[in-house]
Amino acid sequence: MDDLARDLGISKKTIYQYFPNKAAMLKLVAAAFIEEEKEQSERLTSESSNAIDENIRILNWSVQTFDNIAPNVMKEVEKYYPEVWQLFQTFLLSYIVAKTKKNLEWGIEEGLYRKGLNLELTSRIRVTQVINSMDQDYFPNEGFNQGEVQKVALDLYLFSIMTPKGKELYNQRINHTETN
């Protein structure tokens, strides 16, 4: 709170006029962050030409977002602020799983993803993959570029569900992106 007050150029007393404690302030910040994530996600979906394009757009945006977050923030939130952590868990297990499931349905309709996928299981595995790939215990910033970790995770996920048509489209998109 001292650092925040100093950075804002106000006293801690002023902060406590608006927030009873640090947890309440963090909860409000987390809720605003989640709403912004939802808005950005919906915008990216509306700009996407197909299900694979949506995944690539969300990957690029996520990498930029998480590059601006200190690596251990989520571990600290989980450990010291369980109510705030629950907000993130609810966001992941409801909104992100549902969003991933919609992407799977879209990709199947387009013939880009294989038919017969267990949508609920596949979407939950993908969300788990993303969460674990950001875990500093497994992929510390000192040894891994988080953008590269996320790109490899997306490649592994997509290549496990794409049809030959999807793989061709994905390769064209990646090759086009890398040459521009």
Protein Blocks (a to p, Z undefined) as FASTA:
>chain_A
ZZmmmmnopafklmmmmpgbfklmmmmmmmmmmmmmmmmmmmmmmmpgbfklmmmmmmmm
mmmmmmmpcfklmmmmmmmmmmlmmmmmmmmmmmmmmmmmmmmmmmmmnopacehiafkl
mmmmmmmmmmmmmpmklmgfklocfklmmmmmmmmmmmmmpcfklmmmmmmmmmmmmmZZ
